[in-house]
């Protein structure tokens, strides 16, 4: 069954069409077989009977992506009016996770003055970066209008700040540190975004990237129930596909490793209950202990390849 309401896409990394390629991962009811009204209510949250658009593995570059997905207009509607990205947690544990990202980055990029972040949400990473690196300018691309005020307040008033709902709206240039935390796997055209970043950054710029790893052990264990298989991800990466995309757009990975997420046990238990579809009342008895878990995500630092070498 073909539903013409959805956008049709070629591989976002190499541009190859999907003809002759079979579905690699699908939900029990594929999103592309439903209509807009039936699908949009599943955009936020975790649940046992998750719905997502089917993923294909590109026969040319091995990128995992959705050949049918939301249109740009549908995505704009969805992202402009949504809750923050705390996924049902309080702010404390996600802040610790973001501070871990900032610490990892600051050890490799100890100095930077012009900072750009795409998808910063309420500014947890920006705040952590600002405590470790003496920033002069910070620019944000955040389509969710609800978090703009809190985002701008995340950094000192001494730092010059600008915010836009799109990358085209950013006036600054020569940024020397860019952050994309769980952003690349949300983009319809990541190649275009990375090329644009290449054009507005300093020749010695670095990009901090965190994405889900579709080649992780957790994904192999749980199959189509892996939480990153969801409506917010039109594509997913593994180390080789991320490296290929970056090289093609003028960036080269200098360091990559598995990242850690922090949770408090009751919050983690409630998330697991949502995924498994079981009652949550028993989670009240769990002690409020902090745990650190490798959830199958990758953190990478890529540096800019000078234009003369591309």
N, C-alpha and C positions, 0 to 999 in steps of 0.2 A: 504494500500500500504506500503510495507517494503522497505526502502532504505538502502542498505548494506554499504553505504559509511560512516555511522555514527558508533560511538562506542556504545556498549551495556553494561549497568551497572546495578548492584544490588544496594540495599539501601546502601548509603555510611556510614550510622551510625551503622546498625545492620547486614548488609549483606544478608537480605532476598531478594529473587527474586521477580520480578514484575508480575509473572503469575497470572492471575485471577483478577488483579487490574485494574480498569478503570481509564481513564484520569480524573484528578481533575480540572486542568486548562489548556486550550489550546488557542492559537491564532486562528483567523479565518482561516488562512492557517498555519497549524502546520509545524515547520521547518523540522521535521523528514520526511515530505512528499515531500521535495524539495531536490535538489542536492547542492553540495558544491558551485558552481559558483553562484547559486541563493541566497544562504544564507549568504555568507561571507560579502557582502556589507551592511548587516543590523547589523553588530557586534557593530558599534559605532553610538551613537546618539539617539535622541528621534524623534518619528514620530507617526502620527495618526494610520497608518496601521502597527503596530509593529508585528514582527514575532519572535516567540520563540519556543523552544522545549517544548512539553507537559510535565506537572508535574503530578506525582502520589503521593498519600499519602500512605506511607508504612503501611501495615496492622498490623505490629508488634510494631513499635516504633513511628509511626505518623510523621516521617520525610517526608518533601516535597522535591522531587527530580525528575530529568529527567532520565528515563531509557534508552533513546537514546539521545546522545549528541556528541559534537565534540570529536575526538580522541586526544590523547596527542600531536601528531605531528601537527594536525591542530591548536590546541591551541597555541603551540609554535610559529607557523607562525603568528598567529593573534596578540599575545601579544608582539612579538619582534619588531614590527614596527607599532606603533600606537601613536596618540597624547597623551598629558597628560590627567589627570583625572579631569580637571576643568569644564567639561560638558558645554562648551560654556560661562562660566563666566570669568570675570577677576580674578586675583589672590587674590584680597583683601577680598572678602566675604568668599571663602573657607579657607583662612588663619585664619579668625576670628573663623570659625567653628572648625578648628583643634586646635586653642588655647583654645577653650572651652573644647575639649577633654583632652588636656594637663593639664588644671587647675583642672578638675575633677579627673584625675589620680594622680596628684601631692599632692592633699589633702589626698589621701589614701595611696600613696607610696611616702613619702617625700624624701627618699634617695634611690639611686641606682647608680651603677657605670658602669655596663656592660649592654649595651642596644642592643637589637636586634629588627629590624622591618621588617616584610614581607609586600611587596607591598607598599613601602613608596612613590612612584611616585616622585615628585620633592622635597620632604623633608619638607613639611609644618609642619607636626606633629613633626618630628625629631627636627626641629628648635625650636618649641615651648617647647618641652620636655627639650632640652638643656638649655633653659633660666631658667627653674624652678628646674631642678635636676642636680647636679654636676656630669656629666658623665665623665668617663675616656676612655671608649671604646664604639664604636658604629659599629654595623654590619648591613648590609642591604641585603635583597634578593629582587631583582628587575629585572624581565625579559625584561623590556622595555629599550633597550640599549640607546634610544634617550634621556632619562632623567638622565643618570648616572652622567654626569659632574655637572649638576645643583644640583643633590641630594648630592653629596660629598661636594659641596660648602655650603650646608645648615647648617653645623655645624662648629664650630671653628677648626682651624688647630691644636690647642692644644689637641684635642680629637683624639685618634688613631682610624682609620676608615678602614673598609674593605667592599667590595661589591661583590656580586655574582648573577648570573642569576638563581641559584637554591639553595635550603637549603643544599643540599649535598656538595656544594662548600664552605660553611662557615667553616673557620678553628678554630674560637674561640669557647669557652665553658664557662660554669658556668655563663651564663647570668642571671641577677637578675630582669630584666624588659623586657618584650616582648610586642610588639604592633602588632595587626592584625586589621587594620581599613578597613572594607569592603573587607576582604580577605577570610574568612571561606566560604562564599557563592559563591566564585569563584573556589573552589578547587574540583577536581575530587575525592580526597581521603583525606578528612579533618582528619580522624582518624589517618592515618599514619603521617601526619604533626604534630598533637598534641602530639603523642607518641614520635616523634623525638625531639620536643621541650622539652618534659619532660626529655629526656636523656641528653640534652646539657645545662640545666639550673641549677642554684643553688637550694638547697633544700628549700629556702625561696622565691623563685621567684614568680613573679606575671605576669599575662597576661592581657593587656588591649584589649578589643574586641568591635568593633562596627559592627553590622549587621542590615539588614532590618528585620522588624517584620511582618511575613506573617499573623499574627493574629491581625494586627492593624485595627483600625476603617477605615482608608483610603483604605486599601485593600478591606475591606468588602463593601465599598461604590462603588468603581470603578470596582471591579471584575477583569476580564482578562486585563483591560486597566491599571492596576497598573504598574507604570514604572519599578519596580524591576523584573517584569516578562519580562525578556529579554535574549538575547543570551549569556550574560556574566555570568549568574547564573545557574549552574547545580543543585543547591539546595538552599533552603531558610528555615529560622528558625523561630520558635516562642520560647517563654521563656522556655517551658518545653523541647522541642527538643534540644535546645542549652545546657541546664543543663545536660540532659542525655548524650550527646556526651562528654561533658567535664568530667563528673564523670568517664565515661568508659575509658578515656585516662589519668587519674591521676590529674585532675584539679577540683576545686570546686569553684562555684560562691560565692563571698563574698558580692557583691553589684551589683545591676542591676537596671537601670531606663531608661526612655525614654530620648532620646537625642534631641538636637536642632540643626537645620541648619540655617545658616545666608545667606541672599541674599540681593542684591539691587533690588528694585522693577522692573526696566526695564529688568534686566537679568532674573528675575523670570518670568516675563510676556513673554519673548521670549521663554523660555523653555516650558511654558504652551501652547504657540501657536504651537510649534513643535509637542507636544503631541496631541493637538486637531486638527491639520491640518488647521489652519486659518492664514491669513496674519499677518506679524509682523510689518508693517510700523507704525501702531498706537502706538506702544510701545515707540516711540521716544518722545511722549508727556508726559510720566509718570515721575514724580519727582524721583530723584535718592536717595530715602530713604532706609535706612537699616531696614530689618525686620527679626525677629527671629521666626522660625516655627518648630513645632514638626511634622516631616514628616513620623512618624511611624517607626523610627529607634530605636534600643536598644543599650545602652552602658553598658558594664559589666566589672567588675574586678574579675578575678579568681586567686586563689592562688594554688600553687603546693601541692598536697598530697604527703608526703614523701613516698619513695619506700617501706619502712617497713610497711606502713599502707594500701597499695594497695592489 
